[in-house]
Amino acid sequence: MGKGDGYILKVSNLTVRLQNQIIIDNLNFQLKKGITLAIFGPNGAGKTTLVRALLNLVPYEGTIEWEEKVKTGYVPQNIAVTDIPISVKEFLSVKSRPDLEKYLSLVKLNDSSILRRNLGLLSGGELRRVLIAWALIGDPNVLLFDEPTTGVDMGSEEPIYNMLDELKQKKKITMLLISHDVHIVREHSDQVLALNRSATFFGESKEIMNPSIQQMICGETVCKGWDNERGTQ
């Protein structure tokens, strides 16, 4: 990757085969520093597999080129914590950092008493914020999210995305997030990669409500179930 070209990630001819089935087929895109990229597509489109390939967790063909010395943090979609008798402090301390309250503050958990609470007894929103704090330990410059608000009440989703927007601006972090919500894509990302094994669209997120772009993504004049005022699916 050329120094000073502004790109933090370049993906070329990426193909992923799992159990002799093509999950991602010849995918190409580039991502500049400081951008939030939404990865959007139907179930089975290869979104989670793409994130796992970017983290080198699955075998792949092609090239994934990160900027030199990039540091990544990852928040998975699902993590089973209900049966784990561990406190928030014990969970976060796995990464051996003493300044845990600093990272909780970054995700708007300013009550230090949460450190004493059992991880499995947190609300959905609290758990997602703790997981984001965990991903922030070590000060990564790239964060990858598989559905950042999984398990969160609808009224608590927007504050989490607003918090991520603030975090991106404050820490100059590049973000990649998987989302099924067109409103989230439009309002909380800069670019969108619409994926259905291969890229059906890659460009600015504001273009996702354009009927011609919807046709590229969905193969129809207007994607079924989309509300052009709010943009939900």
TORTILO-762515 format. One line per field, with one value per atom (N, C-alpha, C): x, y, z; atom name. Coordinates in steps of 0.001 Angstrom, whole numbers, plus 500000, padded with zeros to 6 digits. Layout:
N
xx = X/...
yy = Y/...
zz = Z/...
atome = CA/...
***
This chain:
233
xx = 500844/500000/500879/500585/501408/501276/502399/502371/501792/500927/500381/499240/498736/497636/496271/496262/495012/494189/494597/493830/494362/493433/493824/493604/492781/492469/492233/492843/492590/492314/491178/490765/490687/491394/491461/491168/490206/489880/489661/488959/488752/487683/488051/487116/487265/486135/486136/485261/485843/485098/485065/483887/483734/482926/483464/482811/482451/483419/483296/482193/481756/480750/481352/481121/481630/480739/481330/480600/480815/482038/482364/483088/482657/483130/483774/485113/485874/485494/485644/485258/486437/486145/487164/486615/487353/487022/488211/488192/489227/488568/489229/488663/489689/489269/490154/490086/491116/491182/490054/489540/488550/487141/486923/485609/484846/483528/482673/482046/482359/481825/480762/479549/478483/478505/478448/478371/476932/476256/474810/474439/473431/472984/472082/471448/470518/471255/470494/471071/471730/472914/473630/474430/474525/475220/476738/477226/478659/479216/478337/478783/479697/479248/480074/481342/481234/482417/483436/482966/483887/484650/483946/484612/485620/485254/486174/487388/487195/488335/489251/488666/489473/490307/489811/490542/491432/491495/492318/491867/490545/489984/489456/489398/488987/489953/490172/491041/490377/491189/490645/491651/491159/491991/491907/492941/492983/493872/493686/494568/493771/494138/493641/494861/494925/496108/495725/496116/495916/497117/496890/497997/498957/500215/501233/500926/501098/500912/499465/498511/497112/496793/495934/495481/493969/493439/492000/491362/490120/489272/488005/487453/486330/485247/484001/482842/481954/481877/481064/479582/478770/477323/476787/477237/476715/477851/477638/478578/477761/477955/477170/477786/477072/477622/476700/475490/474512/474964/475773/476203/477640/478216/479601/479623/480075/480103/481326/481275/482426/481924/482650/482257/482762/482211/482668/484159/484593/486015/486886/486474/487252/487301/486178/486127/487072/486984/487824/489296/489568/490953/491685/490973/491629/492736/492520/493524/494597/494513/495576/495822/494749/494904/494323/495050/494570/493537/493484/492652/491305/490586/489338/488261/488231/487201/487328/488537/488750/487970/488028/487359/485846/485399/483968/483433/484223/483810/483652/484513/484435/483123/482541/481281/480090/480301/479231/478710/479578/479254/480081/479552/480332/480189/479342/479169/480139/481167/482206/481669/480484/479932/479610/479518/479223/480351/481548/482679/482439/481625/481377/480220/479483/478296/478649/477809/478007/477703/478576/478437/477093/476640/475408/474147/474275/473113/472944/473765/473655/472480/471951/470949/471617/470809/471371/472245/471777/472561/473845/473780/474988/476012/475539/476459/477155/476392/477018/478081/477800/478777/480019/479829/480978/481823/481166/481903/482683/482089/482802/483990/483798/484915/486033/485661/486664/487450/486731/487401/488324/488014/488818/490111/490182/491400/492558/493638/494758/494770/493711/493626/493791/492864/492921/492583/493038/492622/491579/491180/490090/489195/487885/486911/486001/485756/484860/483715/482491/481294/480420/479985/478980/477654/476853/475572/475792/476221/476597/475509/474226/473155/472351/472951/472282/471863/470592/470106/469740/469741/469460/468026/467313/465970/466011/464919/464894/465205/464679/464914/466348/467126/468520/469506/469022/469923/470554/469729/470224/471303/471131/472211/473540/473502/474753/475424/474638/475230/475727/475004/475492/476806/476910/478154/479296/479022/480055/480489/479516/479865/480816/480513/481368/482751/482761/484015/484893/484269/485031/485680/484922/485457/486546/486325/487265/488569/488472/489656/490187/489495/489913/489992/488950/488921/488181/488707/488007/487100/485858/484902/484299/484111/483355/482253/481016/479908/478909/478431/477374/476036/475117/473795/472756/471535/470398/469469/469770/468866/469327/468503/468876/469019/468190/468287/469652/470111/471427/472524/472405/473399/473471/472311/472254/472727/472337/472593/473919/474465/475623/476817/476840/478025/478315/479552/479966/479847/480195/480134/479421/478881/478195/478713/478954/479262/478063/477251/476114/476637/476430/477071/476031/476206/475442/476368/477317/478459/479482/479050/479907/479299/480004/479498/478403/477229/476163/476188/476832/477033/478109/478954/479943/480029/479670/479694/479223/478815/478394/477057/476950/475757/474503/474639/473465/472785/473504/472943/472039/471975/471271/469761/469218/467787/467450/468445/468222/467627/466469/465832/466738/467602/468490/469540/469981/470922/470212/468968/468191/468025/467874/467741/469029/470172/471451/471577/471084/471222/470235/468986/467906/467428/467828/467339/465902/465392/464035/464062/462981/462925/463062/462333/462469/462522/463456/463593/462344/461846/460629/460824/459829/459854/460616/461188/461928/460977/461138/460375/461321/461035/461963/462038/461104/461215/462194/462025/462925/464025/463710/464739/464904/463812/463942/463560/464036/463746/463139
yy = 498807/500000/501242/502164/503343/504257/504718/505598/506953/507489/508804/508843/507683/507706/507800/507785/507992/506747/505618/504386/503569/503055/502198/500731/500462/499084/499003/497996/497704/496206/495886/494496/494234/493211/492921/491454/491200/489845/488866/489333/488501/487455/486205/485090/484216/483866/482990/481787/480604/479349/478626/478264/477499/476253/475085/473805/473697/474083/473996/474885/475875/476819/478216/478936/480298/481226/481849/482771/484213/484533/485843/485603/486327/486047/487287/487285/488299/489725/490019/491310/492284/493517/494563/495858/496466/497803/498366/499689/500381/501303/501477/502276/503286/504560/505611/505724/506300/506496/507405/507104/507960/507812/506830/506602/505548/505713/504635/503945/502673/501873/500936/501034/500093/498945/497728/496529/496044/496087/495935/494816/494021/492967/491984/491095/490124/489071/488282/487146/486206/485727/484817/485497/486838/487576/487526/487088/487015/488141/488887/490056/489662/488734/488306/487620/486841/486182/487201/488308/489360/489922/490247/490790/489781/488519/487496/487348/487511/487469/488664/489834/491027/490874/490075/489805/488573/487998/486804/485610/485474/484377/483245/483455/482401/482415/481267/481253/481968/482591/483325/483344/483669/483905/485386/485904/487319/488051/489364/490197/491094/491068/492023/492777/494049/494841/495971/495830/496875/497810/499051/499979/499414/499700/499215/499669/498779/499029/499331/498893/499077/498234/498764/498039/497955/496744/496544/496134/496542/496070/495498/494458/493730/493495/493789/493501/492522/491258/490262/490504/489850/490011/489359/488154/487404/486960/487074/486538/486030/484793/484177/484529/485362/485790/485460/485002/484825/483800/482839/481788/481968/483145/483382/484198/483619/484351/485262/486354/487243/488686/489549/490952/491710/492905/493752/494056/494328/494614/493424/492228/491029/490800/491044/490856/491827/493099/494097/493925/493407/493259/492131/491348/490295/490900/492150/492815/493527/493362/493834/495333/496098/497545/498092/498961/499462/500586/501293/502486/502147/501213/500732/501806/502697/503728/504678/504838/505673/505111/503801/503179/503126/502957/503014/504413/505430/506804/507064/506466/506648/506130/505108/504542/505014/506116/506771/505911/505115/504405/505048/506123/506954/506578/505611/505151/503999/504243/503231/501992/502072/500907/499772/500098/499041/498018/498406/497481/496291/496496/495425/494517/494904/494137/492915/491897/490668/490928/490453/490687/490182/489050/488445/489127/490111/490806/492206/492561/493873/493905/495090/495250/495084/494928/494772/495945/497169/498352/498454/498136/498173/497157/495959/494920/495335/495911/496327/497391/498313/499356/498777/497790/497144/496415/495759/495066/496051/497215/498241/498759/498958/499376/498352/497071/495996/496087/496361/496469/497684/498717/499945/499828/498871/498708/498341/499080/498934/500023/500861/502025/501677/500865/500541/501758/501746/502802/502305/501029/500470/499646/499875/499070/498370/497080/496295/495785/496012/495649/494728/493632/492776/493074/493951/494385/494988/496265/496873/496880/496832/496958/495672/494533/493252/493139/492780/492600/493883/495004/496305/496710/497265/497777/498850/498942/499867/501300/501729/503094/503371/502318/502478/502366/502033/501848/503164/504193/505471/506072/506062/506602/505880/504569/503840/504284/504450/504911/506353/507185/508549/508522/507608/507466/507036/506128/505697/506842/507678/508846/509769/510017/510878/510250/508945/508227/508321/508188/508286/509658/510700/512052/512319/511856/512135/511374/510104/509239/509021/509608/509463/507988/507249/505809/505508/504581/504046/502923/502892/501887/501126/499838/498990/498348/498505/497945/497267/496113/495393/495913/496182/496635/496171/495884/495571/496772/497866/499002/500113/500410/501416/502794/503077/504350/504482/503429/503449/503647/502949/503077/504521/505100/506452/507500/507362/508407/508255/507047/506837/506199/506280/505812/506771/506740/507596/506870/505592/504783/503477/502855/501584/500587/499386/498256/497328/497327/496420/495093/494051/492775/491679/490902/489674/488679/488191/487391/488264/489037/490040/491409/492467/493809/494171/494560/495064/496584/497214/498665/499022/499976/500533/502021/502830/504264/505002/506252/507086/506619/506619/506088/506882/508176/508998/508565/507820/507387/506168/505587/504324/504467/505672/505870/506233/506330/506578/505325/505431/504228/503451/504144/503416/502618/503158/502413/501233/501448/500349/499227/499606/498582/497776/498451/497752/496798/497240/496438/495285/495577/494600/493955/494515/493974/494339/495364/495835/497355/497958/499409/500066/499537/499976/498735/498689/497513/497318/496106/495807/496098/496728/496961/498193/498960/500155/501330/502108/503342/504495/505226/506260/507463/507550/508630/508273/507090/506671/505777/504949/504091/502802/502194/500919/499802/498611/497435/496362
zz = 500000/500000/500000/499098/498980/500186/500702/501856/501456/502308/502054/501066/500625/499660/500339/501683/502414/502653/502099/502263/503436/504231/505341/505009/503963/503582/502084/501461/500051/499909/499315/499111/497611/497151/495718/495455/494577/494105/495265/496292/497485/497228/497425/497318/498552/499137/500317/500012/500183/500025/501363/501791/503017/502701/503064/502774/501296/500443/498983/498415/499183/498714/498688/497580/497471/498298/499319/500187/499722/499326/498767/497445/496421/495067/494447/494368/493630/494039/495321/495882/495843/495439/495377/495968/496888/497377/498141/498324/499072/500088/501234/502311/502798/502837/503316/504836/505413/506856/507327/508524/509142/508613/507751/507140/507948/508035/508520/507314/507156/506057/506595/506049/506379/505373/505901/505062/505136/504012/503971/503005/503368/502463/503167/502413/503005/503812/504577/505288/504291/504658/503774/502686/502754/501703/501848/503023/503242/504100/504758/505530/506685/507519/508656/508167/507110/506552/506078/505489/505058/506251/507325/508509/509051/509077/509583/508669/507368/506451/506679/506903/507161/508422/509372/510611/510499/509307/509051/509890/510060/510844/509976/508675/507746/506558/505924/504745/503576/502740/501594/500451/499274/498097/497761/497113/496812/497803/497879/498694/499633/500913/501901/502420/502132/502460/503411/504675/505660/505652/506035/506219/507267/507100/508036/509457/510396/511831/512219/511407/511772/513001/513873/515064/515007/515111/514972/516300/516476/517557/516950/517571/516969/518010/517622/518462/517703/518135/517423/517634/516798/516912/518176/518454/519593/520496/521792/522769/523951/524312/525384/526726/527485/528776/529940/529666/530748/531781/531360/532282/532767/532470/532869/534161/535281/536560/536634/535879/535799/535846/536535/536621/535394/535198/534099/534250/535489/535716/535357/535763/535449/533944/533270/531815/531112/531459/530806/531159/532351/532799/532094/531303/530512/529647/529226/528397/529223/530561/531465/531358/531381/531407/532700/533402/534689/534572/533438/533297/532664/533302/532717/532653/533642/533663/532471/531977/530784/529601/529425/528275/528481/529718/529990/529723/530035/529777/528277/527480/526031/525462/526117/525628/526466/527201/527964/529119/529718/530955/532055/532625/533541/535008/535310/536688/536943/537746/537960/538659/539250/539942/538979/537688/536715/536673/537081/537075/537999/539032/539992/539588/538582/538208/537375/537479/536713/535240/534385/532950/532418/532949/532461/532936/533843/534378/533802/532843/532215/531251/531019/529968/528608/527564/526224/525828/526121/525780/526569/527854/528684/528203/527855/527392/526104/525152/523904/524164/525074/525377/526058/526921/527558/526515/525562/524502/523639/523391/522626/523426/524739/525597/525555/525592/525515/524212/523106/521806/521737/522520/522500/523294/524206/525003/524074/524207/523283/522227/522219/521340/519852/519321/517894/517041/515791/514864/513867/514001/513201/514119/514042/514770/513778/514018/513176/514039/513570/514320/513475/514060/513433/514123/513507/514079/515476/515552/516834/517893/517492/518486/518645/518372/518609/520078/520303/521665/522386/521663/522267/521936/522923/522677/521610/520825/519702/520134/521282/521737/522146/522356/522783/521635/520438/519303/518864/518670/518151/519054/520396/521246/521073/520826/520619/519324/518262/517002/517121/517858/518096/518865/519834/520595/519670/518746/517807/516898/516480/515665/516417/517699/518516/518705/518906/519112/517870/516702/515455/515327/515635/515513/516549/517774/518855/518690/518317/518268/516847/515850/514445/514040/514404/514163/512860/512087/510922/511404/510911/511367/510199/510413/509498/510314/509858/510617/509706/510152/509464/509961/509042/509439/508421/508935/508071/507928/508635/508732/507793/506781/505797/506447/507448/508160/508831/509475/510121/509087/507968/506896/506412/506179/505617/506611/507883/508869/509607/509666/510536/509817/508502/507779/506631/506178/505061/503730/503744/502534/502854/501819/501991/500958/501420/500549/500610/499551/499468/498928/499707/499424/499245/498209/498025/497322/498104/497650/496924/495947/495344/495622/495282/495558/494567/495088/494221/494148/495134/495109/496116/495748/496668/496378/497383/497169/498403/498216/499330/499886/501207/501867/501530/501299/500998/499699/498863/497590/497721/498914/499062/498866/498990/498785/497348/496491/495069/494432/493769/493194/492246/491497/490581/491345/492505/493340/493992/494411/494973/493962/492707/491666/491549/491666/491640/492819/493995/495202/495237/494891/495073/493780/492655/491390/491106/491796/491592/491499/491011/490893/492263/493260/494644/495517/496423/497273/498110/498143/498893/500378/500978/502408/502830/501878/502255/502351/503399/503618/503311/502253/501822/502751/503716/504668/505773/506344/507425/506895/505903/505355/506097/506567/507267/506331/506672/505855/506718
atome = N/CA/C/N/CA/C/N/CA/C/N/CA/C/N/CA/C/N/CA/C/N/CA/C/N/CA/C/N/CA/C/N/CA/C/N/CA/C/N/CA/C/N/CA/C/N/CA/C/N/CA/C/N/CA/C/N/CA/C/N/CA/C/N/CA/C/N/CA/C/N/CA/C/N/CA/C/N/CA/C/N/CA/C/N/CA/C/N/CA/C/N/CA/C/N/CA/C/N/CA/C/N/CA/C/N/CA/C/N/CA/C/N/CA/C/N/CA/C/N/CA/C/N/CA/C/N/CA/C/N/CA/C/N/CA/C/N/CA/C/N/CA/C/N/CA/C/N/CA/C/N/CA/C/N/CA/C/N/CA/C/N/CA/C/N/CA/C/N/CA/C/N/CA/C/N/CA/C/N/CA/C/N/CA/C/N/CA/C/N/CA/C/N/CA/C/N/CA/C/N/CA/C/N/CA/C/N/CA/C/N/CA/C/N/CA/C/N/CA/C/N/CA/C/N/CA/C/N/CA/C/N/CA/C/N/CA/C/N/CA/C/N/CA/C/N/CA/C/N/CA/C/N/CA/C/N/CA/C/N/CA/C/N/CA/C/N/CA/C/N/CA/C/N/CA/C/N/CA/C/N/CA/C/N/CA/C/N/CA/C/N/CA/C/N/CA/C/N/CA/C/N/CA/C/N/CA/C/N/CA/C/N/CA/C/N/CA/C/N/CA/C/N/CA/C/N/CA/C/N/CA/C/N/CA/C/N/CA/C/N/CA/C/N/CA/C/N/CA/C/N/CA/C/N/CA/C/N/CA/C/N/CA/C/N/CA/C/N/CA/C/N/CA/C/N/CA/C/N/CA/C/N/CA/C/N/CA/C/N/CA/C/N/CA/C/N/CA/C/N/CA/C/N/CA/C/N/CA/C/N/CA/C/N/CA/C/N/CA/C/N/CA/C/N/CA/C/N/CA/C/N/CA/C/N/CA/C/N/CA/C/N/CA/C/N/CA/C/N/CA/C/N/CA/C/N/CA/C/N/CA/C/N/CA/C/N/CA/C/N/CA/C/N/CA/C/N/CA/C/N/CA/C/N/CA/C/N/CA/C/N/CA/C/N/CA/C/N/CA/C/N/CA/C/N/CA/C/N/CA/C/N/CA/C/N/CA/C/N/CA/C/N/CA/C/N/CA/C/N/CA/C/N/CA/C/N/CA/C/N/CA/C/N/CA/C/N/CA/C/N/CA/C/N/CA/C/N/CA/C/N/CA/C/N/CA/C/N/CA/C/N/CA/C/N/CA/C/N/CA/C/N/CA/C/N/CA/C/N/CA/C/N/CA/C/N/CA/C/N/CA/C/N/CA/C/N/CA/C/N/CA/C/N/CA/C/N/CA/C/N/CA/C/N/CA/C/N/CA/C/N/CA/C/N/CA/C/N/CA/C/N/CA/C/N/CA/C/N/CA/C/N/CA/C/N/CA/C/N/CA/C/N/CA/C/N/CA/C/N/CA/C/N/CA/C/N/CA/C/N/CA/C/N/CA/C/N/CA/C/N/CA/C/N/CA/C/N/CA/C/N/CA/C/N/CA/C/N/CA/C/N/CA/C/N/CA/C/N/CA/C/N/CA/C/N/CA/C/N/CA/C/N/CA/C/N/CA/C/N/CA/C/N/CA/C/N/CA/C/N/CA/C/N/CA/C/N/CA/C/N/CA/C/N/CA/C/N/CA/C/N/CA/C/N/CA/C/N/CA/C/N/CA/C/N/CA/C/N/CA/C/N/CA/C/N/CA/C/N/CA/C/N/CA/C/N/CA/C/N/CA/C/N/CA/C
***
